Amino acid sequence: MLLEGKVAVITGSGNGIGEAFARRFAAEGARVVVTDIEDDATQRVAADLGAVGVAADVTREEDVRRVAERAREAYGPIDVWFSNAGWSGPRQPADLQDDATWDRSWRLHVLAHLYAARAVLPEMVERGAGYLLNTASSVALVTQPEKVAYSVTKHGGLALAEWLAVHYRPKGVRVSCFCPGPMLTRMLLSNDFPEDSPVLQEAPTPEQVAEIVLRGIEKEDFLILTTDAPLTTFRQKGVDYDAWIASAGAPLP
């Protein structure tokens, strides 16, 4: 899909990679709806782009529907819904974490994607065209030992995207799952890596990531990655699951 003239809603677009996506989509000629839980950030990005900005909590289905309605009022039918908002959560090695962490992770990494699909799929199926793009993580292909709720719910987000692709691609709706590795965002920086950490040295900028996603959308790839490393590990896991489990203790950021 080419983005020129398309109506695109991007959640979590008040900062970080979401903001970079909004700016890149707008540069491609898309009519962007900026939405984020942070109202000030939402309005700042929207004002810069001359776009519509709607503050919303995408873990609440009524908020997702409100964003969809505002997008339709402003621009017409929604062509692309980029369900990008997410949360890293605390690092807690060997800890099954508390219910609040699980609940927030589940709502952001799985239910927010589901709510988006419910809000826009009927109109997309009716016209035989549309695009759902969900952000998961490279962790969804492997695991992250010190973040159990994050890891499990990112797997869930990927599984939901797979199901949506199987069921709705034949009806004309394109579905992609963005599974990035570490990126230079405040989510990564909140992990307090030392300045000389290889993770920080090798992580791409939000602008570089936006370019990768744009190319993936143009090709309509299901899986969009920032690095092939997790896919290599994913293949190894499929060949010998026990060997992978024995070697999976090295933490990912």
C-alpha positions, 0 to 999 in steps of 0.5 A: 500500500502507498500512503498518499491520500490515505487516512491513517490513525496512529496510536501512541503517536505523541512521542518516540517511534509513534511520533516518527511514524506520524511525521513519516506518514504525513510526509508521504501524503497521508491524512494522519490522526495523532492519538496518545494517552498524553494530551499535550504530546498529542496536540503538539504533534498534531499541531506540527503536522496540521493534523487531527489530534485526539487524546485517548486511552486505547486500553478502553474500547470506548476511547478507541471507538471515539478516535475512529469516529473523530477520524471519520468526521475529519477525513472520511473512511479509515484506510490504515489503523496503526495500533502502536501504543505499548508499555515496557513494564518493570524488569523483575527477574524470576518474578511472575509479577503482580496483577496490575502489571499483567492487566496493563500489559494485556490491555495494551499489547492485546486488547488495544489491537482487538478494539482497533480491529472491532472499530474499523474492520466492518467498513474495511471488509465492506469496501474490500480494502484497508490495512491493520498494522499492529506493533508487537516486539522481537520478544514476540518471536523469542522471549524476555526472561526478566519481563514475563508479562511483557513477553507473554502479552507480546506473543499474544499480540503477534498471535492476534495479528496472525489470526487477523491476517489469516481471516481478513487478508482474503477479504482485501484487508492487509495485516502486518505485525511490526516486531522491532528490536531495541530502538532509541526511544524513552522506553529503551532508555528507561532501562538504565543501560550504560552509555557504552552499552552495545544495545544503545550503540546499535539501536536505530533511531525512530526516524530510521525505524519509520523508514523500515516500517514504510518499506514494509507497508509498501510491500505489504509484508506480514512481519516487519522487523528492524533486524533479522536476529530474532527471526534467526533465533525463531527458526532455531527454536522451531528446529530444537525447542529444548536446545533453545530453552536451555540457551534462552537465559540471555536477556533482551532489552 
